[in-house]
Each structure stands twice: as C-alpha cells, then as structure tokens.
Amino acid sequence: MTTVITGAAGAPPAAPAPPAPRSRRTRRGLAPLFLLSPAGLVLALVTLAPIGFLVYTSFTDYNQRSLFTGAYHAVGLDNYTELLGSGAFWASLVRTVLFTAAMVAGSVLTGMGVSHLLTRLGRGWRYTVTVVLIVAWAMPNVASSLVWNWLFQPGYGVVNWGLDQLRVFGDTTSLDWAQDPARAYVVIWLLIVWQAVPFIALTLNAAETQVPREYLEAARMDGATELAVYRIITLNHLRPTLLLVTILSVIWDYNVFNQIWLISRGGPGDATSTLGVYTYKTAFVGFHIGQGAAISVVTTLLLLGLTAVYIRNLLKAGEDL
C-alpha cells in the first residue's frame, strides 16, 4: 500500500520554487552600491581629493610665488627632513601634547561631575540645566571665542572688573591676559573646557541613567558611602562610554586652533603656539605652503593613530552590549 503525504487541503505539497536567475541576484547585490554611490562620490570629492593634494604638496616647494605663477618643483623628502630637524616643530608638538592632556582632563572630570549632578536634580532643574548645556554646546566656537576674548580684555573686560572689585589682586583693570603665557593658557583652557563639557556631560548622563538601580541600592544597604557607590558601581558601568568620550576629546582638543588664534594668536612669542597654530603660521603667514602641508600630513598620521584606537574601542564596546 502506498502512502501519499498531502498538505493541509489534501493536495500534494508544492514543489520548491526555482532559484532566482543569477543576473537578478547580482542586481540585488549591487543595489546598495548604486544607492551609496552618490554619497561616496561627494565624500571622495570633498575629503579624499584634498587629502591627496595635501600629500602631493608636501613633497614640493609650493610657496607664495606658486599661488600666482603655478610654478613649483618637487623636493622629495626635504620638507619632512627639515621638519623633523626643526626645534620649533618639536616644541609645538610638546606644547600640543601637554595642553591637550590638560584640556581633556579638565573637560572629562568636569563633565563627569555635571553628569552626576544631573542625576541628583529634580525634573525641573534637570531640564533647565540640560537646556543651558545644549545652548552652550550649540554656540559656534568662533563667536564664543570672540565673546570670551572681550570678557578678558584689559580696560573694559568684565572679568578684570570683577577681580578688581574683590580688592585681592590689586588693580586688575588693565591686566592683559594674552601677554603672559600662563594667563593665556588659563583663559584658553577655561574656554575649551566650557565648550566641551556639555557634550561630555550629556553623553555620560545618558549612560549613567542606565546603571541598574538595584546595584546601587544593594551597595548602599551594605554600608557603602556615596563616593564608594559611584567609584565601584557607577564608574564600572560608565567605563566604555568614558573611554570613548575621552578618546574623542583627545582628537578634538589636539586640533584646537580657533580658540588659541582668536585669543592669543600663539603668543606671546610662540608660547601658546600648538601644532595647529604652527601649521597656520608656516603655511599662511610665512607662505611656506609645502612645509605647512608636511606638518599637516604628520599631524594627520598622529590623529589616524588616535582614530584607530577610537574605532577599535567602539567596536569592542559594541560587542560587549
């Protein structure tokens, strides 16, 4: 006796559908590439082409004369050899590294404090502080740098007037902050930290609100102080976000130019001349454009190393989720 297996309606099961033609599968595989190609062309035009021209220019003696005549010559590695043998370059690199470390430490630590403060505020105050942070973050850094410069101006600066009213530092109405290296660094540091804190605080606060409350309550029931709870529980959960925010801050602060140039122009002398200011002065003040391009290539390679660390930790953080 032969048994026939039938479907739900009593009919024999349908035969499997034949595979799609190879040409159709190929078109489906290429469809994402076609959709992404316009954006890819734009990115190549505005990103890859300038970088390629920058690298090419770094191997030439492109200068002010070349801007008008178009004439320049290939010099091989001479720009890089001269750069690596320049004391001014190494001094600016050291200043950049030390100042970047100070800016990142100040902005991250302050951002952590503001983030934790937001978790302690009531709903109304939390919304108010969040709006203030977003407004400060949205302000263009050129505009905020100009306003900041006015605050510290000798003669009519509000900060100088306020310090003078304290009667502690003597007559400060004519104090020129930009003419002293230490004071110039303080003004620039305060400005950059003020601009960086909103992003760091809001990002860390978003991660801090995801810390399981039962862990915090269990630690408090065991007698842990609030400092111990924050250090052992909260910071442990914030570690991936904190690491990524720190790396991003290093990349951003390493490239700071507008704030330094608008406040001190790298002075007095070259005391606040970081790599960004040194590159600008070399390429667009001294018009040694080929040399400036070489500095930019070296700076880009250093930042690529930092970016590689950022991407690696970003992918690792994604795998841990």
PAKOL-639816 format. One record per residue (C-alpha): residue in three letters; x, z, y. Coordinates in steps of 0.001 Angstrom, whole numbers, plus 500000, padded with zeros to 6 digits. Layout:
# PAKOL-639816
ALAXZY;...
# end
This chain:
# PAKOL-639816
MET500000500000500000;THR501402499009503392;THR501070501408506348;VAL500698499854509786;ILE501626502029512772;THR499264501416515631;GLY499107502563519223;ALA496537504781520839;ALA493991501969520981;GLY494593500922517393;ALA496721497909518370;PRO500294497394517170;PRO502967498682519598;ALA504105496176522213;ALA507500494597521831;PRO510197495846524274;ALA510484493850527496;PRO513365491394527571;PRO516296492400529789;ALA516318491093533346;PRO518357487962533906;ARG521989488549534807;SER521570486886538192;ARG518756489293539112;ARG520856492330538106;THR523740491003540185;ARG521493490590543237;ARG520209494128542815;GLY523790495436542592;LEU524814493574545740;ALA521739494574547745;PRO523263497869549027;LEU526368495976550144;PHE524258493488552082;LEU522344496323553750;LEU525510498200554702;SER527500495182555826;PRO526252495143559484;ALA527249498773559981;GLY530512498133558132;LEU531358495223560421;VAL530663497309563520;LEU532849500163562230;ALA535633497726561384;LEU535385496211564861;VAL535415499460566838;THR537646501558564551;LEU539919499590562259;ALA540815496866564764;PRO542022499314567488;ILE543971501318564920;GLY545612498150563634;PHE546537497093567189;LEU547856500617567878;VAL550146500491564846;TYR551324496984565784;THR552014498031569386;SER554100500993568216;PHE556691498523566880;THR557028496689570230;ASP558364497365573730;TYR554915496874575266;ASN555005498182578855;GLN553538497674582324;ARG555054494188582622;SER553363493186579375;LEU549948494021580839;PHE550347491248583421;THR552525488699581633;GLY551595489331577992;ALA555301489202577099;TYR556761491822574764;HIS559277491975571941;ALA559368493587568515;VAL561736496551568393;GLY561241497681564811;LEU561537501433564342;ASP563267502055567675;ASN560216503773569181;TYR559940506148566240;THR563684506837566200;GLU563650507620569907;LEU560536509739569497;LEU561894511872566657;GLY565080512413568644;SER563231513470571791;GLY563252517136572678;ALA560155516678574828;PHE558195515440571798;TRP559162518396569612;ALA558457520837572459;SER554976519355572951;LEU554368519473569193;VAL555283523173569057;ARG553041523892572051;THR550215521975570377;VAL550519523889567098;LEU550712527317568758;PHE547917526617571236;THR545728525130568512;ALA546207528275566412;ALA545231530451569386;MET542149528352570176;VAL540964528230566556;ALA541465531974566073;GLY539591532793569269;SER536696530399568688;VAL536209531241564988;LEU536394535016565461;THR534066534915568463;GLY531718532568566606;MET531621534961563661;GLY530701537810565992;VAL527927535831567709;SER526629534637564331;HIS526363538200563038;LEU524776539299566320;LEU522012536721565851;THR521065538330562535;ARG520607541677564311;LEU518424540463567171;GLY514671540292567243;ARG512894536966567122;GLY512529536572570893;TRP516129537408571734;ARG517380535306568816;TYR515532532250570130;THR516817532917573647;VAL520446533212572555;THR520106530113570359;VAL518766528046573257;VAL521599529259575508;LEU524159528318572861;ILE522663524856572424;VAL522635524253576193;ALA526302525285576457;TRP527175523112573480;ALA525319520089574883;MET527161520138578206;PRO529761517312578433;ASN533277518738578333;VAL534334516786581447;ALA531510518287583506;SER532105521790582167;SER535869521443582771;LEU535280520498586412;VAL532909523423586934;TRP535372525739585179;ASN538134524487587458;TRP536023525280590510;LEU535409528817589236;PHE539156529500589211;GLN540063527642592422;PRO542169529542594991;GLY540385530321598220;TYR536771529852597117;GLY536740530409593330;VAL534107532844592089;VAL536495534396589559;ASN539138535074592222;TRP536469536580594471;GLY535186538803591639;LEU538680540037590772;ASP539312540757594439;GLN536134542855594612;LEU537413545056591788;ARG540313546192594004;VAL542524546484590914;PHE544755543401591064;GLY545231543323594815;ASP544327540270596899;THR543457537508594399;THR541509535166596664;SER544488532800596932;LEU545562533071593294;ASP546328529616591842;TRP545818529901588095;ALA547174526438587306;GLN550600527163588849;ASP551539529798586297;PRO551927528782582600;ALA550448531991581180;ARG547457531988583523;ALA546889528251582990;TYR546789528787579221;VAL544327531656579664;VAL541935529507581729;ILE542111526573579284;TRP541787528878576271;LEU538672530554577692;LEU537105527174578435;ILE537724525706574972;VAL536568528848573178;TRP533400528889575296;GLN532730525259574342;ALA533479525754570625;VAL531601528992569949;PRO528038527528569929;PHE528692525109567044;ILE530622527685565023;ALA528106530471565642;LEU525041528387564770;THR526692526909561677;LEU527828530296560373;ASN524466531853561201;ALA522695529198559114;ALA524932530168556179;GLU524634533898556868;THR520852533811556694;GLN521181532537553115;VAL523052535623551888;PRO520812537323549247;ARG519245540405550797;GLU519262542291547516;TYR523068542232547512;LEU523181543737550992;GLU520625546418550157;ALA522410547308546905;ALA525712547754548758;ARG524056549995551363;MET522399552078548664;ASP525822552576547076;GLY527034554097550347;ALA528945551156551798;THR529311551069555573;GLU528066548078557566;LEU531643546923558037;ALA532248547094554290;VAL528984545245553590;TYR529990542463555971;ARG533530542258554619;ILE532706542389550907;ILE529296540690550667;THR528709538530553737;LEU532220537120554146;ASN532384536314550449;HIS529288534106550781;LEU530481532636554094;ARG533879531642552702;PRO533126527914552018;THR531376527396555366;LEU534000529421557205;LEU536803527340555694;LEU535168524045556644;VAL534396525228560184;THR537997526379560589;ILE539409523045559440;LEU537061521152561766;SER538116523408564643;VAL541777522706563916;ILE541139518944564022;TRP539123519144567259;ASP541434521578569072;TYR544501519606568032;ASN543100516652570014;VAL542172518581573173;PHE543009516528576259;ASN540230516524578881;GLN540249520264579468;ILE544029520508579847;TRP544343517431582041;LEU541486518358584382;ILE542678521936584859;SER546491521807584852;ARG547494518152584215;GLY550010519505581737;GLY551710521635584383;PRO553291523472585899;GLY556057521091584908;ASP555365520405581240;ALA554405523983580359;THR550893523038579132;SER551731519504578007;THR550408519247574454;LEU550661516103572339;GLY547559514571573905;VAL548870515084577444;TYR552371513984576434;THR550968510783574936;TYR548908510044578047;LYS551838510627580388;THR554120508455578283;ALA551697505547577900;PHE549687505528581143;VAL551839507357583682;GLY555276506129582656;PHE553761502916581203;HIS555906503076578059;ILE552923501894576066;GLY554832501085572889;GLN556347504579572876;GLY552931506111573546;ALA551496504132570646;ALA554210505543568370;ILE553272509084569436;SER549619508309568689;VAL550497506982565217;VAL552452510150564393;THR549578512292565702;THR547083510281563638;LEU549148510802560476;LEU549199514543561096;LEU545438514561561614;LEU544913512482558465;GLY546598515254556522;LEU544202517796558032;THR541256515490557369;ALA542293515138553729;VAL542209518926553405;TYR538760518966555039;ILE537340516300552708;ARG538828517994549652;ASN537254521333550562;LEU533976519621551481;LEU533763518029548051;LYS534753521287546381;ALA532083523171548331;GLY529516520550547224;GLU530492521046543590;ASP530091524816543891;LEU526492524528545125;
# end
